Amino acid sequence: MTDRILIGVDDSEQARDALTFAADEWRDADLVLVTVIDPSEAGHTPGAGIPSGAEQWYERRKSDAEELLAGSADSLDIAGTVETATTVGKPAAAIVEYAADHDIDHIVVGSHGRSGISRIVLGSVAEAVVRNSPVPVTVVR
């Protein structure tokens, strides 16, 4: 049976490194590229507070996510298959939930390399995924 590896994808260098690492490490696996739309970010854009503004914000994020996933999938040269998915929620919780609900064997995420006070204040998606994941997690720095 082929492993199903979930890779958390966003537009960061760390996520690109995680994607490259996973493709090199598990060439024969089926890779599942997941990006998360975080609705808590909607309040930080002009017009997001009004219903039509929130809908426009979401549609723009969804379009950006689809572009990001398509570009990420196209960059891969592996023997296995590549699936893409966009989910909505807090990134760490959404990744863990997706893994639990979609027969994922392993998760690969990039680390944003924060330490000390910034890690405490900002939190860490990678750390939360490691703490809550039902499957093994590789954090790529």
A tleap script that builds the chain and sets N, CA, C and O, in Angstrom:
source leaprc.protein.ff14SB
mol = sequence {
  NMET THR ASP ARG ILE LEU ILE GLY VAL ASP
  ASP SER GLU GLN ALA ARG ASP ALA LEU THR
  PHE ALA ALA ASP GLU TRP ARG ASP ALA ASP
  LEU VAL LEU VAL THR VAL ILE ASP PRO SER
  GLU ALA GLY HIE THR PRO GLY ALA GLY ILE
  PRO SER GLY ALA GLU GLN TRP TYR GLU ARG
  ARG LYS SER ASP ALA GLU GLU LEU LEU ALA
  GLY SER ALA ASP SER LEU ASP ILE ALA GLY
  THR VAL GLU THR ALA THR THR VAL GLY LYS
  PRO ALA ALA ALA ILE VAL GLU TYR ALA ALA
  ASP HIE ASP ILE ASP HIE ILE VAL VAL GLY
  SER HIE GLY ARG SER GLY ILE SER ARG ILE
  VAL LEU GLY SER VAL ALA GLU ALA VAL VAL
  ARG ASN SER PRO VAL PRO VAL THR VAL VAL
  CARG
}
set mol.1.N position { 0.836 -1.188 0.000 }
set mol.1.CA position { 0.000 0.000 0.000 }
set mol.1.C position { 0.881 1.253 0.000 }
set mol.1.O position { 1.887 1.315 0.706 }
set mol.2.N position { 0.501 2.218 -0.778 }
set mol.2.CA position { 1.262 3.445 -0.903 }
set mol.2.C position { 0.924 4.398 0.236 }
set mol.2.O position { -0.241 4.581 0.590 }
set mol.3.N position { 1.965 5.001 0.802 }
set mol.3.CA position { 1.759 6.004 1.853 }
set mol.3.C position { 1.089 7.240 1.272 }
set mol.3.O position { 1.322 7.611 0.122 }
set mol.4.N position { 0.251 7.869 2.091 }
set mol.4.CA position { -0.359 9.153 1.749 }
set mol.4.C position { 0.258 10.193 2.671 }
set mol.4.O position { 0.077 10.147 3.888 }
set mol.5.N position { 0.992 11.137 2.077 }
set mol.5.CA position { 1.724 12.153 2.819 }
set mol.5.C position { 1.039 13.494 2.601 }
set mol.5.O position { 0.899 13.951 1.467 }
set mol.6.N position { 0.610 14.126 3.700 }
set mol.6.CA position { 0.020 15.461 3.634 }
set mol.6.C position { 1.127 16.487 3.805 }
set mol.6.O position { 1.930 16.399 4.734 }
set mol.7.N position { 1.164 17.459 2.904 }
set mol.7.CA position { 2.118 18.563 3.030 }
set mol.7.C position { 1.315 19.845 3.181 }
set mol.7.O position { 0.481 20.175 2.338 }
set mol.8.N position { 1.581 20.569 4.276 }
set mol.8.CA position { 0.943 21.855 4.484 }
set mol.8.C position { 1.578 22.882 3.564 }
set mol.8.O position { 2.790 23.093 3.603 }
set mol.9.N position { 0.761 23.522 2.735 }
set mol.9.CA position { 1.272 24.449 1.725 }
set mol.9.C position { 0.724 25.853 1.982 }
set mol.9.O position { -0.484 26.050 2.117 }
set mol.10.N position { 1.633 26.819 2.045 }
set mol.10.CA position { 1.251 28.231 2.003 }
set mol.10.C position { 2.278 28.907 1.102 }
set mol.10.O position { 3.043 28.219 0.426 }
set mol.11.N position { 2.315 30.220 1.077 }
set mol.11.CA position { 3.237 30.877 0.144 }
set mol.11.C position { 4.584 31.213 0.771 }
set mol.11.O position { 5.284 32.110 0.302 }
set mol.12.N position { 4.949 30.492 1.834 }
set mol.12.CA position { 6.219 30.763 2.502 }
set mol.12.C position { 7.359 29.909 1.942 }
set mol.12.O position { 7.137 28.855 1.346 }
set mol.13.N position { 8.566 30.389 2.150 }
set mol.13.CA position { 9.757 29.625 1.764 }
set mol.13.C position { 9.818 28.311 2.534 }
set mol.13.O position { 10.232 27.291 1.985 }
set mol.14.N position { 9.410 28.327 3.798 }
set mol.14.CA position { 9.452 27.128 4.626 }
set mol.14.C position { 8.503 26.058 4.083 }
set mol.14.O position { 8.834 24.872 4.103 }
set mol.15.N position { 7.351 26.458 3.610 }
set mol.15.CA position { 6.406 25.497 3.025 }
set mol.15.C position { 6.971 24.926 1.724 }
set mol.15.O position { 6.808 23.738 1.445 }
set mol.16.N position { 7.629 25.764 0.933 }
set mol.16.CA position { 8.256 25.266 -0.304 }
set mol.16.C position { 9.359 24.270 0.030 }
set mol.16.O position { 9.519 23.264 -0.662 }
set mol.17.N position { 10.126 24.546 1.092 }
set mol.17.CA position { 11.162 23.603 1.523 }
set mol.17.C position { 10.544 22.280 1.972 }
set mol.17.O position { 11.080 21.212 1.677 }
set mol.18.N position { 9.423 22.349 2.681 }
set mol.18.CA position { 8.739 21.131 3.132 }
set mol.18.C position { 8.246 20.321 1.939 }
set mol.18.O position { 8.346 19.094 1.935 }
set mol.19.N position { 7.720 20.997 0.936 }
set mol.19.CA position { 7.237 20.328 -0.269 }
set mol.19.C position { 8.385 19.633 -1.001 }
set mol.19.O position { 8.259 18.479 -1.410 }
set mol.20.N position { 9.496 20.337 -1.162 }
set mol.20.CA position { 10.674 19.745 -1.815 }
set mol.20.C position { 11.187 18.547 -1.034 }
set mol.20.O position { 11.501 17.510 -1.618 }
set mol.21.N position { 11.274 18.685 0.281 }
set mol.21.CA position { 11.734 17.593 1.138 }
set mol.21.C position { 10.841 16.366 0.980 }
set mol.21.O position { 11.335 15.254 0.794 }
set mol.22.N position { 9.530 16.569 1.054 }
set mol.22.CA position { 8.588 15.443 0.954 }
set mol.22.C position { 8.692 14.759 -0.407 }
set mol.22.O position { 8.671 13.531 -0.489 }
set mol.23.N position { 8.803 15.546 -1.471 }
set mol.23.CA position { 8.903 14.965 -2.810 }
set mol.23.C position { 10.191 14.160 -2.975 }
set mol.23.O position { 10.198 13.132 -3.651 }
set mol.24.N position { 11.270 14.621 -2.365 }
set mol.24.CA position { 12.546 13.900 -2.433 }
set mol.24.C position { 12.537 12.654 -1.549 }
set mol.24.O position { 13.064 11.609 -1.930 }
set mol.25.N position { 11.936 12.772 -0.372 }
set mol.25.CA position { 11.959 11.698 0.620 }
set mol.25.C position { 10.978 10.567 0.291 }
set mol.25.O position { 11.276 9.395 0.519 }
set mol.26.N position { 9.815 10.925 -0.243 }
set mol.26.CA position { 8.766 9.934 -0.514 }
set mol.26.C position { 8.363 9.995 -1.986 }
set mol.26.O position { 7.226 10.339 -2.309 }
set mol.27.N position { 9.286 9.665 -2.866 }
set mol.27.CA position { 9.056 9.770 -4.312 }
set mol.27.C position { 7.919 8.878 -4.807 }
set mol.27.O position { 7.246 9.211 -5.782 }
set mol.28.N position { 7.705 7.746 -4.134 }
set mol.28.CA position { 6.675 6.808 -4.576 }
set mol.28.C position { 5.345 6.991 -3.851 }
set mol.28.O position { 4.370 6.306 -4.160 }
set mol.29.N position { 5.301 7.893 -2.909 }
set mol.29.CA position { 4.083 8.104 -2.119 }
set mol.29.C position { 3.072 8.951 -2.894 }
set mol.29.O position { 3.404 9.605 -3.883 }
set mol.30.N position { 1.849 8.916 -2.418 }
set mol.30.CA position { 0.825 9.830 -2.906 }
set mol.30.C position { 0.878 11.068 -2.021 }
set mol.30.O position { 0.706 10.979 -0.805 }
set mol.31.N position { 1.117 12.219 -2.632 }
set mol.31.CA position { 1.232 13.463 -1.876 }
set mol.31.C position { -0.099 14.212 -1.910 }
set mol.31.O position { -0.741 14.329 -2.953 }
set mol.32.N position { -0.490 14.710 -0.751 }
set mol.32.CA position { -1.725 15.471 -0.623 }
set mol.32.C position { -1.329 16.871 -0.154 }
set mol.32.O position { -0.925 17.059 0.993 }
set mol.33.N position { -1.450 17.843 -1.045 }
set mol.33.CA position { -1.079 19.223 -0.742 }
set mol.33.C position { -2.309 19.937 -0.197 }
set mol.33.O position { -3.337 20.028 -0.868 }
set mol.34.N position { -2.192 20.444 1.029 }
set mol.34.CA position { -3.329 21.087 1.686 }
set mol.34.C position { -2.957 22.508 2.061 }
set mol.34.O position { -1.906 22.755 2.653 }
set mol.35.N position { -3.830 23.435 1.711 }
set mol.35.CA position { -3.680 24.811 2.156 }
set mol.35.C position { -4.926 25.191 2.945 }
set mol.35.O position { -6.012 24.657 2.718 }
set mol.36.N position { -4.749 26.116 3.866 }
set mol.36.CA position { -5.828 26.477 4.779 }
set mol.36.C position { -6.160 27.961 4.642 }
set mol.36.O position { -5.277 28.818 4.679 }
set mol.37.N position { -7.438 28.239 4.486 }
set mol.37.CA position { -7.926 29.615 4.516 }
set mol.37.C position { -8.347 29.884 5.950 }
set mol.37.O position { -9.247 29.229 6.476 }
set mol.38.N position { -7.692 30.848 6.579 }
set mol.38.CA position { -7.945 31.170 7.985 }
set mol.38.C position { -8.913 32.348 8.057 }
set mol.38.O position { -8.525 33.477 7.756 }
set mol.39.N position { -10.175 32.105 8.455 }
set mol.39.CA position { -11.151 33.193 8.473 }
set mol.39.C position { -10.823 34.300 9.474 }
set mol.39.O position { -11.363 35.402 9.372 }
set mol.40.N position { -9.951 34.021 10.432 }
set mol.40.CA position { -9.597 35.079 11.386 }
set mol.40.C position { -8.795 36.189 10.712 }
set mol.40.O position { -8.676 37.284 11.262 }
set mol.41.N position { -8.248 35.922 9.535 }
set mol.41.CA position { -7.514 36.943 8.790 }
set mol.41.C position { -8.446 37.907 8.062 }
set mol.41.O position { -8.004 38.962 7.606 }
set mol.42.N position { -9.713 37.565 7.948 }
set mol.42.CA position { -10.659 38.391 7.188 }
set mol.42.C position { -10.830 39.773 7.791 }
set mol.42.O position { -11.063 40.739 7.064 }
set mol.43.N position { -10.721 39.884 9.092 }
set mol.43.CA position { -10.908 41.176 9.740 }
set mol.43.C position { -9.801 42.166 9.483 }
set mol.43.O position { -9.910 43.326 9.881 }
set mol.44.N position { -8.744 41.747 8.832 }
set mol.44.CA position { -7.589 42.618 8.608 }
set mol.44.C position { -7.583 43.268 7.232 }
set mol.44.O position { -6.598 43.892 6.836 }
set mol.45.N position { -8.698 43.116 6.499 }
set mol.45.CA position { -8.741 43.719 5.172 }
set mol.45.C position { -9.906 44.706 5.098 }
set mol.45.O position { -10.951 44.472 5.705 }
set mol.46.N position { -9.739 45.798 4.364 }
set mol.46.CA position { -10.823 46.776 4.243 }
set mol.46.C position { -12.068 46.124 3.656 }
set mol.46.O position { -11.977 45.382 2.678 }
set mol.47.N position { -13.205 46.389 4.234 }
set mol.47.CA position { -14.459 45.867 3.708 }
set mol.47.C position { -14.791 44.468 4.166 }
set mol.47.O position { -15.876 43.971 3.864 }
set mol.48.N position { -13.890 43.809 4.889 }
set mol.48.CA position { -14.142 42.428 5.292 }
set mol.48.C position { -15.257 42.335 6.325 }
set mol.48.O position { -15.884 41.283 6.456 }
set mol.49.N position { -15.515 43.400 7.055 }
set mol.49.CA position { -16.531 43.358 8.100 }
set mol.49.C position { -17.952 43.363 7.571 }
set mol.49.O position { -18.875 42.960 8.278 }
set mol.50.N position { -18.143 43.812 6.344 }
set mol.50.CA position { -19.495 43.807 5.794 }
set mol.50.C position { -19.703 42.503 5.025 }
set mol.50.O position { -18.754 41.972 4.448 }
set mol.51.N position { -20.934 41.979 5.009 }
set mol.51.CA position { -21.161 40.658 4.419 }
set mol.51.C position { -20.608 40.492 3.006 }
set mol.51.O position { -19.953 39.490 2.721 }
set mol.52.N position { -20.857 41.452 2.118 }
set mol.52.CA position { -20.342 41.295 0.757 }
set mol.52.C position { -18.815 41.362 0.748 }
set mol.52.O position { -18.166 40.703 -0.064 }
set mol.53.N position { -18.244 42.165 1.657 }
set mol.53.CA position { -16.788 42.241 1.747 }
set mol.53.C position { -16.191 40.931 2.214 }
set mol.53.O position { -15.150 40.508 1.710 }
set mol.54.N position { -16.837 40.283 3.170 }
set mol.54.CA position { -16.349 38.992 3.664 }
set mol.54.C position { -16.413 37.941 2.570 }
set mol.54.O position { -15.501 37.127 2.429 }
set mol.55.N position { -17.490 37.960 1.796 }
set mol.55.CA position { -17.621 36.998 0.706 }
set mol.55.C position { -16.552 37.234 -0.359 }
set mol.55.O position { -15.951 36.287 -0.867 }
set mol.56.N position { -16.322 38.504 -0.692 }
set mol.56.CA position { -15.278 38.833 -1.663 }
set mol.56.C position { -13.916 38.410 -1.131 }
set mol.56.O position { -13.097 37.869 -1.875 }
set mol.57.N position { -13.669 38.655 0.156 }
set mol.57.CA position { -12.404 38.244 0.772 }
set mol.57.C position { -12.223 36.738 0.636 }
set mol.57.O position { -11.161 36.275 0.221 }
set mol.58.N position { -13.254 35.971 0.985 }
set mol.58.CA position { -13.166 34.514 0.919 }
set mol.58.C position { -12.931 34.040 -0.522 }
set mol.58.O position { -12.076 33.187 -0.760 }
set mol.59.N position { -13.675 34.581 -1.468 }
set mol.59.CA position { -13.522 34.162 -2.872 }
set mol.59.C position { -12.107 34.464 -3.379 }
set mol.59.O position { -11.540 33.672 -4.132 }
set mol.60.N position { -11.537 35.599 -2.974 }
set mol.60.CA position { -10.171 35.945 -3.374 }
set mol.60.C position { -9.175 34.967 -2.764 }
set mol.60.O position { -8.262 34.501 -3.445 }
set mol.61.N position { -9.350 34.652 -1.472 }
set mol.61.CA position { -8.448 33.695 -0.802 }
set mol.61.C position { -8.559 32.308 -1.436 }
set mol.61.O position { -7.557 31.612 -1.604 }
set mol.62.N position { -9.780 31.915 -1.785 }
set mol.62.CA position { -9.993 30.607 -2.415 }
set mol.62.C position { -9.293 30.544 -3.772 }
set mol.62.O position { -8.661 29.544 -4.111 }
set mol.63.N position { -9.415 31.617 -4.535 }
set mol.63.CA position { -8.750 31.688 -5.838 }
set mol.63.C position { -7.226 31.648 -5.672 }
set mol.63.O position { -6.535 30.940 -6.404 }
set mol.64.N position { -6.711 32.415 -4.705 }
set mol.64.CA position { -5.269 32.407 -4.429 }
set mol.64.C position { -4.805 31.014 -4.019 }
set mol.64.O position { -3.740 30.560 -4.439 }
set mol.65.N position { -5.608 30.334 -3.194 }
set mol.65.CA position { -5.258 28.989 -2.727 }
set mol.65.C position { -5.197 28.007 -3.898 }
set mol.65.O position { -4.282 27.186 -3.977 }
set mol.66.N position { -6.159 28.092 -4.796 }
set mol.66.CA position { -6.181 27.203 -5.960 }
set mol.66.C position { -4.959 27.427 -6.847 }
set mol.66.O position { -4.361 26.473 -7.345 }
set mol.67.N position { -4.593 28.698 -7.041 }
set mol.67.CA position { -3.389 29.019 -7.822 }
set mol.67.C position { -2.132 28.470 -7.157 }
set mol.67.O position { -1.275 27.879 -7.814 }
set mol.68.N position { -2.034 28.672 -5.844 }
set mol.68.CA position { -0.886 28.192 -5.087 }
set mol.68.C position { -0.766 26.671 -5.180 }
set mol.68.O position { 0.320 26.144 -5.422 }
set mol.69.N position { -1.872 25.977 -4.990 }
set mol.69.CA position { -1.851 24.514 -5.039 }
set mol.69.C position { -1.523 24.001 -6.439 }
set mol.69.O position { -0.766 23.042 -6.587 }
set mol.70.N position { -2.081 24.626 -7.448 }
set mol.70.CA position { -1.799 24.201 -8.826 }
set mol.70.C position { -0.318 24.375 -9.148 }
set mol.70.O position { 0.303 23.479 -9.720 }
set mol.71.N position { 0.244 25.514 -8.786 }
set mol.71.CA position { 1.668 25.756 -9.024 }
set mol.71.C position { 2.542 24.787 -8.244 }
set mol.71.O position { 3.545 24.293 -8.759 }
set mol.72.N position { 2.160 24.516 -7.001 }
set mol.72.CA position { 2.926 23.581 -6.170 }
set mol.72.C position { 2.871 22.174 -6.756 }
set mol.72.O position { 3.893 21.492 -6.831 }
set mol.73.N position { 1.687 21.738 -7.170 }
set mol.73.CA position { 1.533 20.401 -7.744 }
set mol.73.C position { 2.330 20.280 -9.046 }
set mol.73.O position { 2.976 19.262 -9.294 }
set mol.74.N position { 2.279 21.318 -9.867 }
set mol.74.CA position { 3.001 21.294 -11.150 }
set mol.74.C position { 4.509 21.233 -10.961 }
set mol.74.O position { 5.223 20.772 -11.852 }
set mol.75.N position { 5.001 21.688 -9.818 }
set mol.75.CA position { 6.449 21.715 -9.584 }
set mol.75.C position { 7.006 20.343 -9.206 }
set mol.75.O position { 8.222 20.164 -9.142 }
set mol.76.N position { 6.129 19.380 -8.956 }
set mol.76.CA position { 6.572 18.079 -8.457 }
set mol.76.C position { 6.845 17.088 -9.582 }
set mol.76.O position { 6.150 17.060 -10.597 }
set mol.77.N position { 7.878 16.276 -9.369 }
set mol.77.CA position { 8.209 15.189 -10.286 }
set mol.77.C position { 8.361 13.933 -9.434 }
set mol.77.O position { 9.462 13.587 -9.004 }
set mol.78.N position { 7.235 13.257 -9.199 }
set mol.78.CA position { 7.248 12.075 -8.338 }
set mol.78.C position { 6.565 10.916 -9.054 }
set mol.78.O position { 5.874 11.115 -10.054 }
set mol.79.N position { 6.764 9.697 -8.534 }
set mol.79.CA position { 6.140 8.514 -9.115 }
set mol.79.C position { 4.692 8.357 -8.652 }
set mol.79.O position { 3.866 7.797 -9.373 }
set mol.80.N position { 4.382 8.852 -7.447 }
set mol.80.CA position { 3.027 8.730 -6.908 }
set mol.80.C position { 2.107 9.791 -7.467 }
set mol.80.O position { 2.474 10.552 -8.363 }
set mol.81.N position { 0.914 9.827 -6.926 }
set mol.81.CA position { -0.067 10.817 -7.361 }
set mol.81.C position { 0.040 12.077 -6.515 }
set mol.81.O position { 0.645 12.075 -5.443 }
set mol.82.N position { -0.559 13.152 -7.017 }
set mol.82.CA position { -0.612 14.415 -6.279 }
set mol.82.C position { -2.073 14.854 -6.221 }
set mol.82.O position { -2.737 15.002 -7.247 }
set mol.83.N position { -2.551 15.057 -5.004 }
set mol.83.CA position { -3.892 15.595 -4.784 }
set mol.83.C position { -3.725 16.964 -4.152 }
set mol.83.O position { -2.711 17.247 -3.514 }
set mol.84.N position { -4.734 17.817 -4.336 }
set mol.84.CA position { -4.714 19.116 -3.667 }
set mol.84.C position { -6.057 19.339 -2.973 }
set mol.84.O position { -7.095 18.844 -3.412 }
set mol.85.N position { -6.006 20.095 -1.884 }
set mol.85.CA position { -7.232 20.408 -1.152 }
set mol.85.C position { -7.082 21.747 -0.451 }
set mol.85.O position { -6.005 22.108 0.024 }
set mol.86.N position { -8.181 22.466 -0.402 }
set mol.86.CA position { -8.249 23.706 0.367 }
set mol.86.C position { -9.272 23.488 1.464 }
set mol.86.O position { -10.368 22.988 1.212 }
set mol.87.N position { -8.914 23.861 2.670 }
set mol.87.CA position { -9.821 23.737 3.803 }
set mol.87.C position { -9.872 25.078 4.523 }
set mol.87.O position { -9.047 25.957 4.275 }
set mol.88.N position { -10.839 25.226 5.408 }
set mol.88.CA position { -11.038 26.485 6.111 }
set mol.88.C position { -10.931 26.253 7.610 }
set mol.88.O position { -11.487 25.289 8.136 }
set mol.89.N position { -10.211 27.143 8.301 }
set mol.89.CA position { -10.108 27.060 9.752 }
set mol.89.C position { -8.776 27.593 10.230 }
set mol.89.O position { -8.029 28.217 9.476 }
set mol.90.N position { -8.489 27.336 11.499 }
set mol.90.CA position { -7.169 27.656 12.038 }
set mol.90.C position { -6.194 26.660 11.414 }
set mol.90.O position { -6.483 25.464 11.415 }
set mol.91.N position { -5.054 27.098 10.883 }
set mol.91.CA position { -4.184 26.204 10.118 }
set mol.91.C position { -3.826 24.886 10.805 }
set mol.91.O position { -4.003 23.827 10.204 }
set mol.92.N position { -3.335 24.914 12.029 }
set mol.92.CA position { -2.906 23.666 12.673 }
set mol.92.C position { -4.073 22.712 12.857 }
set mol.92.O position { -3.969 21.530 12.527 }
set mol.93.N position { -5.182 23.214 13.380 }
set mol.93.CA position { -6.349 22.361 13.616 }
set mol.93.C position { -6.901 21.806 12.302 }
set mol.93.O position { -7.300 20.643 12.239 }
set mol.94.N position { -6.926 22.631 11.258 }
set mol.94.CA position { -7.451 22.193 9.963 }
set mol.94.C position { -6.580 21.102 9.350 }
set mol.94.O position { -7.097 20.153 8.761 }
set mol.95.N position { -5.263 21.231 9.484 }
set mol.95.CA position { -4.343 20.217 8.954 }
set mol.95.C position { -4.525 18.893 9.699 }
set mol.95.O position { -4.619 17.836 9.075 }
set mol.96.N position { -4.574 18.953 11.021 }
set mol.96.CA position { -4.748 17.741 11.831 }
set mol.96.C position { -6.091 17.077 11.515 }
set mol.96.O position { -6.160 15.859 11.353 }
set mol.97.N position { -7.146 17.871 11.428 }
set mol.97.CA position { -8.473 17.325 11.126 }
set mol.97.C position { -8.501 16.688 9.738 }
set mol.97.O position { -9.075 15.614 9.555 }
set mol.98.N position { -7.885 17.349 8.765 }
set mol.98.CA position { -7.848 16.806 7.411 }
set mol.98.C position { -7.129 15.456 7.417 }
set mol.98.O position { -7.593 14.503 6.792 }
set mol.99.N position { -6.003 15.375 8.120 }
set mol.99.CA position { -5.251 14.117 8.192 }
set mol.99.C position { -6.097 13.005 8.805 }
set mol.99.O position { -6.105 11.878 8.309 }
set mol.100.N position { -6.800 13.321 9.873 }
set mol.100.CA position { -7.625 12.322 10.553 }
set mol.100.C position { -8.780 11.842 9.676 }
set mol.100.O position { -9.164 10.674 9.731 }
set mol.101.N position { -9.330 12.746 8.868 }
set mol.101.CA position { -10.509 12.424 8.072 }
set mol.101.C position { -10.206 11.848 6.690 }
set mol.101.O position { -11.121 11.377 6.015 }
set mol.102.N position { -8.935 11.874 6.250 }
set mol.102.CA position { -8.627 11.502 4.866 }
set mol.102.C position { -7.532 10.445 4.743 }
set mol.102.O position { -6.788 10.444 3.762 }
set mol.103.N position { -7.422 9.560 5.705 }
set mol.103.CA position { -6.519 8.414 5.589 }
set mol.103.C position { -5.076 8.827 5.268 }
set mol.103.O position { -4.444 8.267 4.373 }
set mol.104.N position { -4.571 9.807 6.006 }
set mol.104.CA position { -3.206 10.292 5.824 }
set mol.104.C position { -2.273 9.493 6.738 }
set mol.104.O position { -2.613 9.210 7.887 }
set mol.105.N position { -1.091 9.131 6.218 }
set mol.105.CA position { -0.118 8.340 6.979 }
set mol.105.C position { 0.969 9.179 7.644 }
set mol.105.O position { 1.589 8.740 8.613 }
set mol.106.N position { 1.201 10.382 7.126 }
set mol.106.CA position { 2.310 11.210 7.614 }
set mol.106.C position { 2.022 12.654 7.212 }
set mol.106.O position { 1.413 12.907 6.173 }
set mol.107.N position { 2.461 13.593 8.036 }
set mol.107.CA position { 2.307 15.020 7.730 }
set mol.107.C position { 3.690 15.655 7.654 }
set mol.107.O position { 4.566 15.359 8.467 }
set mol.108.N position { 3.878 16.530 6.672 }
set mol.108.CA position { 5.115 17.306 6.552 }
set mol.108.C position { 4.732 18.781 6.533 }
set mol.108.O position { 3.921 19.216 5.715 }
set mol.109.N position { 5.331 19.544 7.449 }
set mol.109.CA position { 5.089 20.987 7.504 }
set mol.109.C position { 6.413 21.717 7.604 }
set mol.109.O position { 7.405 21.169 8.086 }
set mol.110.N position { 6.419 22.946 7.150 }
set mol.110.CA position { 7.592 23.800 7.307 }
set mol.110.C position { 7.537 24.495 8.648 }
set mol.110.O position { 6.462 24.774 9.178 }
set mol.111.N position { 8.714 24.771 9.191 }
set mol.111.CA position { 8.805 25.519 10.437 }
set mol.111.C position { 9.194 26.941 10.098 }
set mol.111.O position { 10.101 27.177 9.300 }
set mol.112.N position { 8.511 27.871 10.701 }
set mol.112.CA position { 8.857 29.269 10.445 }
set mol.112.C position { 10.029 29.726 11.291 }
set mol.112.O position { 10.422 30.892 11.240 }
set mol.113.N position { 10.590 28.806 12.072 }
set mol.113.CA position { 11.843 29.076 12.759 }
set mol.113.C position { 11.772 30.100 13.867 }
set mol.113.O position { 12.803 30.641 14.267 }
set mol.114.N position { 10.589 30.383 14.374 }
set mol.114.CA position { 10.489 31.336 15.477 }
set mol.114.C position { 10.989 30.686 16.750 }
set mol.114.O position { 10.904 29.470 16.923 }
set mol.115.N position { 11.504 31.501 17.623 }
set mol.115.CA position { 11.952 30.983 18.908 }
set mol.115.C position { 11.670 32.019 19.986 }
set mol.115.O position { 11.331 33.165 19.691 }
set mol.116.N position { 11.813 31.607 21.215 }
set mol.116.CA position { 11.675 32.537 22.337 }
set mol.116.C position { 10.325 33.202 22.391 }
set mol.116.O position { 9.296 32.553 22.205 }
set mol.117.N position { 10.324 34.509 22.648 }
set mol.117.CA position { 9.098 35.263 22.844 }
set mol.117.C position { 8.194 35.230 21.614 }
set mol.117.O position { 6.978 35.103 21.758 }
set mol.118.N position { 8.755 35.342 20.406 }
set mol.118.CA position { 7.889 35.367 19.228 }
set mol.118.C position { 7.142 34.051 19.064 }
set mol.118.O position { 6.005 34.052 18.593 }
set mol.119.N position { 7.750 32.928 19.440 }
set mol.119.CA position { 7.065 31.648 19.359 }
set mol.119.C position { 5.914 31.605 20.357 }
set mol.119.O position { 4.837 31.100 20.042 }
set mol.120.N position { 6.135 32.124 21.540 }
set mol.120.CA position { 5.106 32.123 22.578 }
set mol.120.C position { 3.960 33.049 22.179 }
set mol.120.O position { 2.792 32.681 22.306 }
set mol.121.N position { 4.282 34.233 21.703 }
set mol.121.CA position { 3.261 35.217 21.363 }
set mol.121.C position { 2.507 34.808 20.097 }
set mol.121.O position { 1.277 34.861 20.066 }
set mol.122.N position { 3.226 34.405 19.065 }
set mol.122.CA position { 2.607 34.109 17.785 }
set mol.122.C position { 2.123 32.673 17.677 }
set mol.122.O position { 1.313 32.357 16.806 }
set mol.123.N position { 2.611 31.796 18.555 }
set mol.123.CA position { 2.264 30.395 18.434 }
set mol.123.C position { 3.010 29.770 17.280 }
set mol.123.O position { 3.747 30.447 16.563 }
set mol.124.N position { 2.822 28.511 17.106 }
set mol.124.CA position { 3.516 27.832 16.025 }
set mol.124.C position { 2.600 26.773 15.429 }
set mol.124.O position { 2.193 25.832 16.111 }
set mol.125.N position { 2.284 26.935 14.153 }
set mol.125.CA position { 1.458 25.948 13.466 }
set mol.125.C position { 2.135 24.583 13.527 }
set mol.125.O position { 1.492 23.579 13.835 }
set mol.126.N position { 3.432 24.547 13.234 }
set mol.126.CA position { 4.147 23.270 13.242 }
set mol.126.C position { 4.078 22.614 14.620 }
set mol.126.O position { 3.835 21.413 14.728 }
set mol.127.N position { 4.291 23.398 15.660 }
set mol.127.CA position { 4.260 22.847 17.011 }
set mol.127.C position { 2.880 22.293 17.353 }
set mol.127.O position { 2.773 21.215 17.938 }
set mol.128.N position { 1.837 23.012 16.997 }
set mol.128.CA position { 0.473 22.556 17.277 }
set mol.128.C position { 0.134 21.300 16.470 }
set mol.128.O position { -0.561 20.413 16.967 }
set mol.129.N position { 0.616 21.222 15.241 }
set mol.129.CA position { 0.387 20.014 14.439 }
set mol.129.C position { 1.073 18.829 15.103 }
set mol.129.O position { 0.471 17.764 15.241 }
set mol.130.N position { 2.317 18.999 15.514 }
set mol.130.CA position { 3.058 17.916 16.174 }
set mol.130.C position { 2.314 17.456 17.428 }
set mol.130.O position { 2.157 16.255 17.651 }
set mol.131.N position { 1.864 18.389 18.230 }
set mol.131.CA position { 1.176 18.050 19.486 }
set mol.131.C position { -0.122 17.302 19.268 }
set mol.131.O position { -0.463 16.428 20.065 }
set mol.132.N position { -0.853 17.617 18.215 }
set mol.132.CA position { -2.217 17.103 18.053 }
set mol.132.C position { -2.421 16.075 16.939 }
set mol.132.O position { -3.512 15.522 16.800 }
set mol.133.N position { -1.399 15.821 16.161 }
set mol.133.CA position { -1.542 14.945 15.007 }
set mol.133.C position { -1.789 13.487 15.398 }
set mol.133.O position { -1.193 12.981 16.348 }
set mol.134.N position { -2.671 12.819 14.654 }
set mol.134.CA position { -2.888 11.393 14.869 }
set mol.134.C position { -1.846 10.521 14.158 }
set mol.134.O position { -1.829 9.302 14.329 }
set mol.135.N position { -0.980 11.152 13.361 }
set mol.135.CA position { 0.036 10.425 12.590 }
set mol.135.C position { 1.389 11.098 12.791 }
set mol.135.O position { 1.446 12.229 13.274 }
set mol.136.N position { 2.487 10.417 12.428 }
set mol.136.CA position { 3.810 11.046 12.543 }
set mol.136.C position { 3.901 12.351 11.738 }
set mol.136.O position { 3.254 12.512 10.703 }
set mol.137.N position { 4.728 13.278 12.250 }
set mol.137.CA position { 4.894 14.582 11.614 }
set mol.137.C position { 6.380 14.852 11.422 }
set mol.137.O position { 7.183 14.617 12.324 }
set mol.138.N position { 6.737 15.343 10.253 }
set mol.138.CA position { 8.088 15.815 9.995 }
set mol.138.C position { 8.025 17.329 9.843 }
set mol.138.O position { 7.248 17.851 9.043 }
set mol.139.N position { 8.849 18.028 10.615 }
set mol.139.CA position { 8.932 19.481 10.522 }
set mol.139.C position { 10.227 19.817 9.797 }
set mol.139.O position { 11.309 19.419 10.229 }
set mol.140.N position { 10.114 20.542 8.707 }
set mol.140.CA position { 11.269 20.886 7.877 }
set mol.140.C position { 11.667 22.324 8.175 }
set mol.140.O position { 10.842 23.236 8.117 }
set mol.141.N position { 12.960 22.516 8.500 }
set mol.141.CA position { 13.469 23.873 8.772 }
set mol.141.C position { 14.339 24.320 7.622 }
set mol.141.O position { 14.869 25.431 7.644 }
savepdb mol mol.pdb
quit
